[in-house]
Amino acid sequence: MISCPIGLFPRQEAEIETLTRSINQARGAAQKAPYAQSLIEAVDILLACESFSPDSADCLFCRNFSELRRKTAALVVQAGQLDQRRRA
Protein backbone atom coordinates (compact mmCIF):
# COMPACT_ATOMS: atom_id res chain seq x y z
CA MET A 1 0.00 0.00 0.00
CA ILE A 2 1.19 3.47 -0.82
CA SER A 3 1.65 5.58 2.29
CA CYS A 4 0.45 9.07 1.40
CA PRO A 5 1.57 11.80 3.80
CA ILE A 6 -1.51 13.94 3.04
CA GLY A 7 -4.05 11.12 2.71
CA LEU A 8 -4.90 11.92 -0.91
CA PHE A 9 -4.03 8.52 -2.33
CA PRO A 10 -6.41 6.45 -0.18
CA ARG A 11 -9.29 8.88 -0.81
CA GLN A 12 -8.79 8.74 -4.57
CA GLU A 13 -8.02 5.01 -4.56
CA ALA A 14 -11.51 4.20 -3.27
CA GLU A 15 -13.09 6.09 -6.19
CA ILE A 16 -10.59 4.63 -8.68
CA GLU A 17 -11.37 1.08 -7.54
CA THR A 18 -15.11 1.69 -7.94
CA LEU A 19 -14.61 3.11 -11.44
CA THR A 20 -12.31 0.24 -12.39
CA ARG A 21 -14.97 -2.28 -11.33
CA SER A 22 -17.54 -0.39 -13.40
CA ILE A 23 -15.26 -0.48 -16.45
CA ASN A 24 -14.69 -4.21 -16.01
CA GLN A 25 -18.42 -4.90 -15.66
CA ALA A 26 -19.50 -2.82 -18.67
CA ARG A 27 -20.12 -4.90 -21.76
CA GLY A 28 -18.68 -2.93 -24.66
CA ALA A 29 -16.12 -0.24 -25.32
CA ALA A 30 -18.78 2.47 -25.73
CA GLN A 31 -20.27 1.56 -22.34
CA LYS A 32 -16.84 1.50 -20.68
CA ALA A 33 -15.76 4.91 -22.01
CA PRO A 34 -17.71 7.16 -19.60
CA TYR A 35 -16.31 5.28 -16.61
CA ALA A 36 -12.83 5.49 -18.10
CA GLN A 37 -13.23 9.26 -18.55
CA SER A 38 -14.20 9.56 -14.89
CA LEU A 39 -11.20 7.42 -13.99
CA ILE A 40 -8.93 9.84 -15.87
CA GLU A 41 -10.38 12.71 -13.86
CA ALA A 42 -9.85 10.84 -10.57
CA VAL A 43 -6.27 9.96 -11.49
CA ASP A 44 -5.54 13.53 -12.62
CA ILE A 45 -6.15 14.66 -9.04
CA LEU A 46 -3.31 12.41 -7.92
CA LEU A 47 -1.07 13.55 -10.76
CA ALA A 48 -1.67 17.19 -9.80
CA CYS A 49 -0.71 16.63 -6.15
CA GLU A 50 1.09 19.72 -4.90
CA SER A 51 2.75 17.68 -2.14
CA PHE A 52 4.56 15.42 -4.62
CA SER A 53 8.15 14.77 -3.58
CA PRO A 54 10.55 13.15 -6.04
CA ASP A 55 12.57 11.99 -3.03
CA SER A 56 9.67 9.88 -1.69
CA ALA A 57 9.34 6.30 -2.94
CA ASP A 58 5.62 6.42 -2.09
CA CYS A 59 5.14 9.57 -4.17
CA LEU A 60 7.05 8.02 -7.07
CA PHE A 61 4.97 4.82 -6.89
CA CYS A 62 1.77 6.88 -6.77
CA ARG A 63 2.84 9.01 -9.72
CA ASN A 64 3.97 6.07 -11.85
CA PHE A 65 0.91 3.98 -11.03
CA SER A 66 -1.37 6.93 -11.73
CA GLU A 67 0.29 7.61 -15.08
CA LEU A 68 -0.17 3.97 -16.07
CA ARG A 69 -3.82 4.04 -15.04
CA ARG A 70 -4.35 7.27 -16.98
CA LYS A 71 -2.82 5.81 -20.15
CA THR A 72 -4.92 2.67 -19.85
CA ALA A 73 -8.13 4.65 -19.28
CA ALA A 74 -7.31 6.89 -22.25
CA LEU A 75 -7.08 3.79 -24.45
CA VAL A 76 -10.50 2.66 -23.22
CA VAL A 77 -11.94 6.10 -24.05
CA GLN A 78 -10.40 5.92 -27.54
CA ALA A 79 -11.83 2.43 -28.07
CA GLY A 80 -15.24 3.69 -27.01
CA GLN A 81 -15.05 6.56 -29.49
CA LEU A 82 -14.03 4.18 -32.29
CA ASP A 83 -16.87 1.84 -31.37
CA GLN A 84 -19.40 4.68 -31.52
CA ARG A 85 -18.08 5.85 -34.91
CA ARG A 86 -18.22 2.31 -36.25
CA ARG A 87 -21.84 1.98 -35.20
CA ALA A 88 -22.85 5.34 -36.70
RACORFEN-V540291 format. One record per pair of residues at least 12 apart in sequence whose C-alpha atoms are under 6 Angstrom apart, sorted by the first residue. I is the first residue (numbers start at 1). J is the second residue. Records with the same first field share a line. If there is no record, write none. Layout:
# RACORFEN-V540291
I = J, J
This chain:
# RACORFEN-V540291
2 = 58
3 = 58
19 = 35
23 = 35
29 = 79, 80
30 = 80, 83
33 = 76, 77, 80
36 = 73
40 = 70
43 = 66
